[in-house]
Amino acid sequence: NRGYKIAFVGNAPRTDFARSLVMYKPGFAGEARRFARDLHLKHAIPLDGMRPRELGRAHVVFILGA
């Protein structure tokens, strides 16, 4: 609805995320902050537990928390 392209939908290897997260590849902090704001989230953080190459062509990851 907001023009974002969805590259992949899947399940994280763990399921204990207490809150939803937006994480980003190096160099894409601005895009991630805008995406987080569009989702009504307060923060976007650098990738944690994932390598940039694991995202393929995607720049941002959204993890839906509990």
N, C-alpha and C positions, 0 to 999 in steps of 0.2 A: 504494500500500500504506500510506503514511503520511498520506493524505488531501490531498495537494497536487493542485491542478487544473493540468493542462498546457494552456496556451493556444496554443502553437505549437511545432512542431518544424521545424527547417530547418538550413541550412548557413551558417556564418559566411563573410563575404567573403574571409577569409584563413584559412589552415590551419596556421600556424606556431606555434600555442599549445603551449608546452612542458609546461604543466600545466593541470589543470582549474581553472576559475574560477567563482565565484559573484559576480555584480555586481548592484547594486540601485539603484532610483530613490531620490531624496532622500526621507527620512522613513521608509524601510523597512530600515534597518540591522539592527534587532533580528530581523526576520523572515528576512533574508538570513543572519545569523549562525546562526540555528536551522537553516535549510535546509542551510547548509554543514556544520554539525555532523552533521546526519542523513546527509549524503553522505560523512562522515569526511574532510572537508577542513578545513584550519586557518584559512582566511581568507575573508572576503567583502569586496569592495571596491566603492566607488562606481562608477557607470557610467563607462566609459572607451572612447571611440570610438563611443558610441551616444548618442542623445538620448532623454530620457524619453518623448517622444511616439512614438518608434519602437517602443516596447514595447506600445503600446495600453493595454489594461487590466491587463497583467501588471506586477508590482512587482519581480520578481527574474528574472535571466537566469542560466542554467547553461551554460557552455561546456566541452565535454569535450575535454581536451587529449590530447596524444600520449603 
